[in-house]
Amino acid sequence: MREPRYLELHRKGILSRRTREAERLMSPCRLCPRRCGVDRMRGQRGMCGAGAQAEVARAIPHFGEEPPLVGHGGAGTVFFYRCSLRCLFCQNHAISQEGRGAEMEPRELAQSFLSLQAQGCENIDLVSPTHFLPAILEALDIAAEQGLRLPLLYNTHGYELPGVLALLDGVVDMYLPDMKYGHSRAASLCSSAPDYPGVSRRAVLEMHRQVGGLEMFGERAVRGLVVRHLVLPGGLAGSRRVLTFLARQLGADTWVSIMAQYHPCHKAAGHPVLGRRITAKEYERVLSLVDILGFENYWVQTLDSSDVYFPDFSKEDPFTVQPTSPARSASAIDIK
């Protein structure tokens, strides 16, 4: 199995330079498409609520990602506080939009990476990481020096700038972005980000340029791109546009994860469209698109996934119910 990509950049001193480049993007802040311009290095907080120090909610083995990302030891998942989106239905709203997390110096963050490796995790899974990119790069450099050898998984909402992602070229082994919306109106309504569709398309193209299609070592994913798409009630996700883009621009061999776990939580409760779960018919319609567009590699979920995957961040392990089969493959579609 090939070594993680970041190790070569560490040996050449490039990771350290990338850290300094990322720090410059915090003062004024232009790490995300909001480009709010606050000086986070001088104590100001951005539109996302983030300051200069990384805020970590949990660093735990997690078994709820797609099967080859979990393997036997689980994904070594680091859940960060804050987010540059404001999704009305965010299931992680307790850490993405509320409260404040424990601040971690880069050396502490590096130790959390090494601890996850010692626990037998298959990768380092960074969830909503970009607003803390300088601290992450510095921590990765420190952890690499101290023996970190796990692949790096960048788990993101997809609202990313290609120029910022370029700092991760040769650093990230696997990308796991969402493509949430195909239409600007829905992106504006649900996440206050009308530019999301175009931004996410450019971001996914850059990710694919860096890592290509998914590569496996046995049953474990070690490199490449997996795109997630959450089906929303009332067709708000614009699934046809999203999936057509992927099939035409990246090819039908792209790995996609079609998610049924929508739960009307946070500010979606009581909303005329977002205030209900998706129906079997809505999900089946999206799955038929997957077949029509000729996708060869994909996972789907059962409709009870919204109960299985709903986190409670008031607990030490937010995912107290660990599914035995976190996602179903193309050969095992089952809608309940």
N, C-alpha and C positions, 0 to 999 in steps of 0.2 A: 504494500500500500504506500502511495506517495505521501511525503510529509506535508503538513499544512503549509500553505503558501506564505504565510507571514514570517516563517522562520528564516527564509532567505533574505527578506527585507530587514529583519532584525540583525542578522549577521553583517549586513552591509551598512548598517546605520541609517537606513532609509526610514524605518518606523519612527525614529526620533525626529527626523525632519518633517515627516507627515504630521506628527503631533504639533509641531510649531506652526505649520500651515493651518491646521484646524483651529488652533488657538486664535490666530489672526482673524478667522471668520466669526469669532464671538465678540469682536470689538471693532466696529459695530457688528451686531449679530446678523448674519446672513447664511446661517446653516440650513435653513429650510425655506420653502417657497414663500412663506409669510414675509421674510426679510424685514423684520420689525425694527432692526437697527439699534437696539439698546446696547449699552456697553456692559456686557455681562462680566468682563474681567474687572470692572470697577464696582461690582456689587449690584448692578441693576438686574432686574429679572425680565425675561422676554415675554412675548405674548403667550408662550407655552407655560410660563411660570417658572422656568428653569433659571438658576444662577450659574455660577462657574463650576461648582462642585457637582459631581454625579450624585444622584439620589437613588438608592436601591430599595425596592420593596421586598424582594425575595431573591435568593439564589439557591435553587433546589433542583434535584432530579425531577423531571417532568415527563409523564408518559402519555400526554394528550396530543402530541404532535403527530404528523403523518408517520406511518409505520417505519420506513427506512431512516427517519430522523431520530427515532426512539431506540431502535435496536433492542438489546437486552438490558442496558444500563440506564436508559432514559436519556433525554436531552438535558444537558446541564444548563438550565434556563435561568437567566438573570432578568428579572422584571424590573424595569426602571420606572420611576415616577415621571410624571409629566408627559405631554404629547402635543404636537403641533396641530393636530386636528381637534375638533370639538364635536364629535359624533354624538347625536342625541341618544343613540341606542348603545353606547359603549358598555360592554359587559365588564370592562376593567376600570370603570369610571372612578372607583374608590382610590385608585392610584394614578390614573391619567389626568383627572380633572379636580380631585379633591385632596385636601390634606397636604402634608409634607413628609417626605421620606427621610430615612437616615442618610446623611451625607457621608460619602466615602472618599477618602484620598485615593489617588491612583494605586498606591502600594496596598491599601486594603482591598481594593477592587481586584488587583492581581492575585491576592491571596484567595479571594472567593473563586476565581477561575481555577486555581490550583487545587482548592478543596473539592470542587466538582469533579475534577479529573481523578482525585484520590478516591472519590466515592464510586468510580466506575462508569461515569457518564460517557456518552458516545461523542459529544461535541460540546462546544460552548455556544449556547443559544441566546443571543442578545435580543430582547423584546423591546421594541420602540426605543432604539438607541441613539438616533442621530443627534438629538439636542445635547447629548453628552459625549459627542464623538472625540473631542480632544482628550478627555479623561480616559476613555476606552482605549485609544491608541497608546497612550502612555502606559496604562495598566498592562496592555498586551505585550508591550516591549519589555516591561519588568518581568512578567510571567514567563515569557519565552526564555529569558536569561536564567530563570529558576526551574526550567524543565517542562513548561507547558508544551504538549504535543497533540492536543485535540484539534480537529477541524473547527473553523469558525463559521457559525451560522448567523446570518444577519436577517432578523425577523422583523419586518417593517410594514407599516400601513400603506406604503407605496407612494406617499406624498413626499417625494425626494427630488433634489436638484442633481442633474447629471454631473455638474462641476464638483459638487461635494462628494458624490459617489466615486468620482475619479480618484479621490484620496484613498479609497479602499481597493483600488486596482492592485492585485497582487497580495492583498491582505485577507480578504474574505474568500472562503472556500465555497460556501453555499449561500444563496439568497432565497428568502422565503417572503416575497412581497404579497400584499393584498392588491387586487384590482377591484376597488369597491364599486365604482360607478362608471357607466357608459355615457351618462348625460350630465351636463353642467347644472341643470335645474335641480336634479336630485342631489348632486354633490353640495350645492348651495343650501338646500333645505336641510339636509341631514348632517352636514359637517362644516358648514360655513366656508366652503372652499370651492367656488364655482369653476376654478381652473383645474380641479383635480383630474378630470379625464385626460386632458392633454399632458399634464405633468406626469401622471402615473405611466402613460404610454412611453414617454421619453425615458423615464427612469427604468422601466423594465427592459427597454432596448439596451440601455447602458449596462445593466446587470448581466444580461445575456451576452453582451460583447465581452465582458470580463471573464465569465465562468462557463458559458456555453450550456448545453443540455445536461440533464442529471446523469451523473456517473455513480456506479455502485461498486462496492467491494464486498462480495458476497451478498448479504441482505442489508447492508448498511450503505446509506448515501454518504459520499465523501466529497463530491464536488458538483456544482451545477445549480440550476434554477428550478424552483417549484413555485407556481403562481396559485394563490388562493383567491377564490371568489365566493363571497357570502351571498346567498339568495335572500332577497328582501321581499316583504309583502308588497303586493300591488305592482310588481315589476319594477320597483324603484331602482334596483341595481343596474338596469340596462344590460342584462346578461347577454343579449344577442350581440350588441356592439363590442362588449368586452371579449367574448369568446371568438367572434369573427376576427377581431384585431390579432389575437394570439395565433389563431390558425393561419392567417395570411402573412403576418410579419415574422413569426418565429417558427411556424410549421406545426403540423398536426402531431408531431412526436413530442411536443412540449408537455411536460408533466403539469397537470392542473389538479387542484383540490377543490371540489364543488361542495360547499358547506351548507348544511341545513340547520345549523345550530342557532339561528337568529332567535333572540329572546327580547321581548319588549320591556327593557329595563331602563333605568336612569330617567331621562326626560321623554322617552318614547311611550311610557305608560300613559294611556288615555288619548294618545294621538290618533286622529281619524284613520290614518293609514298604517303608521308604524306601531300602533297599539295592539297588534295581534301577532301571533306566530304565523309562519307561512303554511299554506295548505299543501296536501299531497299533490294536488293538480299543478300548483305553481312550481313545485320542485321537479315533478315529472316533465314539465314543459322545458325546463332548463336542461335536464338530462337528455331529452330528445335532441336538443341543439348540439350537445356534445357529440352525439352519434352522427347527426347530419353533417357536422363540420369535419368528421373523420378523426377525432382525437383518439390516439392509440394508447395513451398512458394517463390514467386519472384515478382519483379516489372520490368516493361519495360517502355520505353519511346517512344514517336513518333519522327519521323525523323526531325521535326522542333525544337526539343529540343536544338539544337546547337545555335539557335537564342534566345530562351527564357532564357537559363541559362548562357549566355555569360556575364561576369562581366565587369564593368568599375570602376576601383579603383580610378579614378580621382574624382568620385562623393562621396558624404557622404554616400549614400546607393548604393553600386555597382550594386545591383540587382533592378533596378528601375521598371522593369516589373515583377510583382509578379504573377506567374502562379496560376490559380485557381485549377488545378489538377496536382501537380508536378510530379507525376509518376502514371503509370497505374498498376493495380494488375494483377495477373495471370488470372483472369476471364474477363479481359477487354483489351486484346491485340489489338492494332490498329496501323498498319503501314501505314503512309501516304507518 
